């Protein structure tokens, strides 16, 4: 169950789904797909390439010292997507999501130099907060997913409880503030 939760709600999965959901909500799935391309497909493709070449330990980059390069590459991809979305006139709500993703990524990358916070729970918590802001309090139930993802990361011994809590707090606060202000 822990492995299933880790895979189904992995950062790349949520980074692919959330722009499409927000794009659809804003009336433009096409722009959501563009956001998904730059936030998930391109960065995850680079990670898979690194795993195949043996320069990365696994798809989740469990070795902290291997995370900086892929995180920086991912930030560059998100930044390029953000520029394209803004220049092309994508919906404001979608751009707000991408900016919040970028801000969360910058903070996660900075923390990664010193400590291994859980990006899985950060992305899950950020996604949950955005869903609540967009669709209302009925989606407070998505907090169950955040807790389940946190449990899975600890159960698989990929993170400590503190790393999961810090990751979730960062994701929730950054998404709430950035997305909330920009949408």
C-alpha positions in Angstrom: 0.0 0.0 0.0 2.8 2.4 0.8 4.5 1.8 -2.5 1.2 2.3 -4.4 0.5 5.6 -2.6 4.1 6.8 -3.3 3.7 6.0 -7.0 0.1 7.2 -7.6 0.7 10.5 -5.8 4.3 11.1 -6.8 5.4 14.7 -7.5 5.6 14.0 -11.3 2.0 12.7 -11.4 0.6 15.6 -9.4 2.7 18.1 -11.5 1.1 16.6 -14.6 -2.5 16.4 -13.3 -2.8 19.7 -11.5 -2.2 22.1 -14.5 -4.7 20.1 -16.5 -7.3 20.4 -13.7 -6.7 24.1 -13.2 -6.6 24.7 -16.9 -9.9 22.9 -17.3 -11.4 24.9 -14.4 -10.2 28.1 -16.1 -11.7 27.0 -19.4 -8.6 26.0 -21.3 -7.3 22.4 -21.1 -4.8 23.1 -23.9 -2.9 25.6 -21.7 -3.1 23.1 -18.9 -1.4 20.5 -21.1 1.3 23.0 -21.9 1.8 23.6 -18.1 1.9 19.8 -17.5 4.6 19.4 -20.2 6.9 21.9 -18.6 6.1 21.1 -15.0 6.1 17.3 -15.3 6.9 15.6 -18.6 10.2 17.4 -19.4 11.6 17.3 -15.8 10.6 13.7 -15.3 12.0 12.7 -18.7 15.4 14.1 -17.5 15.1 12.1 -14.3 14.3 8.9 -16.2 17.3 9.5 -18.5 19.5 9.9 -15.4 18.3 6.7 -13.9 18.9 4.8 -17.2 22.4 6.2 -17.4 23.1 5.3 -13.8 23.7 8.9 -12.6 20.5 8.9 -10.5 19.7 6.2 -8.0 16.0 5.9 -8.8 12.9 7.8 -10.1 12.3 9.5 -6.7 16.0 10.5 -6.4 16.3 9.0 -2.9 19.9 10.0 -2.5 19.9 13.7 -1.4 23.2 14.5 -3.0 21.8 13.6 -6.4 18.8 15.9 -6.2 20.3 19.3 -6.9 20.9 18.9 -10.6 17.4 17.5 -11.4 15.8 20.0 -9.2 17.6 22.9 -10.9 16.7 21.4 -14.3 13.1 21.1 -13.3 13.0 24.7 -12.1 14.4 25.8 -15.5 11.7 23.9 -17.2 9.0 25.3 -15.0 10.4 28.8 -15.6 10.4 28.3 -19.4 6.8 27.0 -19.2 5.8 30.0 -17.0 7.2 32.4 -19.6 5.4 30.7 -22.4 2.1 30.6 -20.6 2.4 34.3 -19.6 3.5 35.4 -23.1 0.7 33.3 -24.7 -2.1 34.7 -22.6 -2.8 31.5 -20.6 -5.5 31.8 -17.8 -4.4 33.7 -14.8 -5.3 30.8 -12.5 -3.0 28.5 -14.3 -0.1 30.9 -14.3 -0.7 31.3 -10.5 -0.4 27.5 -10.1 2.8 27.4 -12.1 4.3 30.3 -10.2 3.4 28.6 -6.9 5.0 25.4 -8.2 8.2 27.3 -9.1 8.3 29.0 -5.7 7.9 25.7 -3.9 10.6 24.2 -6.1 13.0 27.0 -5.2 12.4 26.5 -1.5 12.7 22.7 -1.8 15.9 23.0 -3.8 17.4 25.4 -1.2 16.5 23.2 1.7 17.9 20.2 -0.1 21.4 21.5 0.2 21.2 21.0 3.9 18.5 18.5 4.6 16.2 16.0 2.8 12.6 17.3 3.2 9.9 15.3 1.5 9.0 16.7 -1.9 6.3 14.0 -2.2 4.4 15.5 0.8 5.2 19.0 -0.3 3.6 18.6 -3.7 0.7 16.7 -2.3 0.0 19.4 0.3 0.4 22.2 -2.2 -2.0 20.4 -4.5 -4.5 19.9 -1.8 -4.4 23.6 -0.8 -4.8 24.7 -4.4 -7.8 22.4 -4.8 -9.5 23.8 -1.7 -8.9 27.4 -2.9 -10.3 26.6 -6.3 -13.1 24.2 -5.5 -14.0 25.0 -2.0 -14.0 23.4 1.5 -15.4 20.1 0.2 -11.9 19.3 -1.0 -10.5 19.6 2.6 -11.0 15.8 2.3 -7.8 15.8 0.1 -5.9 16.3 3.3 -6.3 12.5 3.8 -4.2 12.0 0.7 -1.5 14.2 2.1 -1.4 12.2 5.3 -1.4 8.9 3.4 1.5 10.1 1.2 3.4 11.2 4.3 2.7 7.8 5.9 4.0 6.0 2.8 7.2 8.0 2.7 8.0 7.1 6.4 6.8 3.5 6.0 9.1 3.0 3.0 11.9 4.6 5.1 12.6 7.2 2.5 11.9 10.0 5.0 11.6 10.7 8.7 8.4 12.0 10.2 10.1 15.5 10.5 11.0 15.5 6.8 7.5 14.6 5.9 6.0 17.3 8.2 8.4 20.0 7.0 7.7 19.1 3.3 4.0 19.2 3.8 4.2 22.5 5.7 6.3 24.1 3.0 4.0 22.9 0.2 0.9 24.0 1.9 2.1 27.4 3.0 3.8 28.3 -0.3 0.8 27.1 -2.4 -1.6 28.9 -0.1 0.2 32.2 -0.2 1.5 32.3 -3.8 -1.5 30.8 -5.5 -3.9 32.6 -3.2 -2.4 36.0 -3.9 -2.0 35.5 -7.7 -5.2 33.8 -8.8 
